[in-house]
Amino acid sequence: MAEHLASIFGTEKDRVNCPFYFKIGACRHGDRCSRLHNKPTISQTILIPNMYQNPVLNAPLGPDGLPIQVAPEEVMEHYEDFYEDIFEELDKHGEIENLNVCDNLADHMVGNVYVKFRDEESAAKALQALQGRYYAGRPVNAEFSPVTDFREATCRQYEENTCNRGGYCNFMHIKPISKELRKVLFGRYKGHDRSRSRDRRRSPDRRNERHDRRDNRGGGGYGRDNRRGRSPDRRGGGGGGGGGGGGG
């Protein structure tokens, strides 16, 4: 009996535990789900729900009442600036194995950011450091996620451009980054020599260009709430405020 329960745990045959929460760390039913959401107390992966604000979905309305079109190049630039921001902030706490951002549209998945670290200790440090933090004026509500194998969570049809469910698919539509940025960010871990890898980080020119673009768009960057309940972002200050320890 115990072996049978273990074999069906987190699958559709499991009538007790929610398979979608187990695989994706999110469920469209939320607290109303008829099955259990077993939230981990420790994990290699942290989830920051609804963190990425896609400029296409948040575009202002034009005179015709329709959202203003955003150029694909601007969308990609905005996304990669965001991605690099998150990576550089959380890399302080340990080696990142995966950083995935959902391109889904459903409320429980839109803009979700999943960060898997090499070990649970690094993830715990990152989670602690994100407490009370803000990004682009919005609170960062991080939590541990049960997702450690993104192959089970990802929509394979989306990767092949054949998913007919669109943005409302129940599996992750992971928004890709360029090969160049992936090499810059994840290439530092080759050989796991972190002391040398720090020298291969982005140049000051690249960092300044990114900050200039973000400032021109009117926001972005981390802040920390203080005793008066105001963060640098809430005051309209943009760039990163006080940091959170050494974790990522």
N, C-alpha and C positions, 0 to 999 in steps of 0.2 A: 504493500500500500504506500509506504513512504517513498519507494523508488518511483512508483507511478506518479505521485504528486510532484516529485522533483522533476520528472521528465516533461510534465505539462506546464510547469510554472512559467508564467509570462507568455503563454500561447493562447490561442483562441479557445482551446479546450479547458483552460483554467477559468472556472466560474467564480473564483474568489478574487484573484488579482487582475488588475487591468493590464492587458497586453500592450496597449498603446503607451501607457505611462512607462511600462517596463522598457520598451524599445526606444521611445522617443523622449521620455521625460516630460511629456505634456499630453493632455487629453482634452478633446473638445468639450467634454461634459464637465470638466473641472470638479468642483466639490460635489456636484450632483451625480457624479458617476456611480453606478450601482456596484462597481467593483473597487477593491482597495487600491490606493496609491501608496505604495510602500516607499516613503521618502528616506533615502539613505542618510545616515548620520556621519558618514565619511565616504569619500569617493575620489577617484582621480579626476573626475569631470565636474566642473561647475557650469551652471546655466544662469544666464542673465536674460530674463524674458523681455521681449519687445524692446530691446535696446537700440537696434539699428533703425533709424528713421529714413526710409527710402525717399529721396526727394521727389520721385514720381508720384508716390502716394500722398505726399504732403505739399504738392504744388499749389500755389494760390490760384484762385479763379480769375479768369480773364473777363473782358467786357461782355463776352458771349455767354458767361456763366459756366464755361467749361474750364477744367484745369489747364493752366498754361503748360505747353509742351516743354520738356526738359531734354536737351540734347544727350544722346547716348554717351558721348565722351565726357560730359559733365557728370552724368550719373556714375560712370566708372571711376572718375577722379574722386568724387565725393566718397564713394564706397571704399576705395583703396586708402584714402586718408583716414577714414574711420577704422579700417582693419589694422592699419599700421599703428594708430593710436592705441588700440586695445592690446595689440601684441606687445608693444614696447612697455606699456604699463604693467602687464601681467608677467612678462618675462623676468621682471625683477625678482620674482619669487621662486622660479624654478623653470626647468626645461618644458616647453610646450610641445606636445606631440601633434595635437590637432586644434585648429581654431576654425570653427564652422559657423557661418551666418545663414539663417534660413531666409529664402526668397519666397516663402509661402505667404498667403494672404489671410488665412483663417486667424481669428483673434488669438487663439492659444499658441500660434506658431510664428506669427508675423514678426520679423526682426529679431527672433531668438538668437542669442549668441551662446555657443557651446565651446568651452575651453577645456581640453583634456591635457593634463600634465603627465610627466613621466612617472610621478609617484604621488601618493595621497597626501604626504606631508606638504608638498608644494601647493597642492590645491587648497589645503586647509589654510595655509598662510595667505594665499590670494583671497580666499573668501573673507578672512578676518580683515584684511586690508581694505576691502571694498565696502565694509560696513560704514554707513553714514556718508558715502561718497555720492557725487553728482556727476553727470556727463551731459554737456550741452543744456544745463539747467534742469535736467530730469533726474530723479533719484535712481540709483543703481541698486536693484533688488536681486542680489545674487543668492544662489542656493546650490547645494550639492545635487547632482543629477545621477540617476542610475545608468545613464548611457555611457558605455565604455567601448562598444563596438559599433562604429558608425556605418559599417557595411549593412547591418541589420536595420538601421534607422533610415537609410537613404533610399530615395526613389530611383531605381535604376532606369526607369523609363525617362525620367527628367534628364538624366545624364546623356541619354541617347536622343533627346528632343522628341520623344514619342509619348509623353504622358498626356492623356486626354482629360485629366481631372484639373489641369491648370493649377493655379495658386492655392486651390482648396483641397489639394491632395493631402492625405493624412500622414504621408511620409515626407521626410525632409527633402526640400529642394535647396541644395546647398549652393549659395552664390559663389562663383569662382573668382579668383584673383589672377592677375597676370603671372606668367612664369618668371618674369623678372623680379616682381615683388616677392614671390615665394622663395626664390633663390636668395634674395637679400635677407629675408627674415629667418627662414628655417636653415639656410646654409651655414649659419653660425654654429650649429650644433654638431657639425661633422667632427667625429672623433671625441665629442663631448668635452672639448677643451674650452671651457667657458672663459678662462682668463684670457686666452687669445681671441676668442670669438668676439669679445667686447670691442676689439679694435676694428672688427669688420662691420660694425653697425653703420647705419646711414650717415652720410657726411653732414656737417653743419649746414651746407648749402641746401641739401635735400630737406633737412628738417625745417629750415627757415622758409623754404618755398611752400612746404605743406602748411605751416602755421599761417603764412600770408594768405593762402587760398581759403583756409578755414575762417580767418578773421574777416575776409571779404564777404564770406557768406553769412557772417553775423553770428557765429556761435561755435560750439564744440569745446572739447577739452574737459579735463577732470576738475572737480572742486570738492571741497569737504564742508559739510554743514558745520556751523559753529554754535556757540551757546545762544546766540541771538536768533538762531534759526535761519541764517542767511548764508548762502554759499557764494563764491565769486561769480558763478554762472547766474544766480538769481539777481545779482547786482548788475548783470550785463557785461561782466568782465571778460568772458570768453575763456582764454587760456587756462592751463592747469593750475589748480590751487594746491593747497597743502597735500602732501602725499600721505600714504598709509603704510607706515612701517617698511619692511623690506620685501613684502610678499607680492605675488603676482597672480 
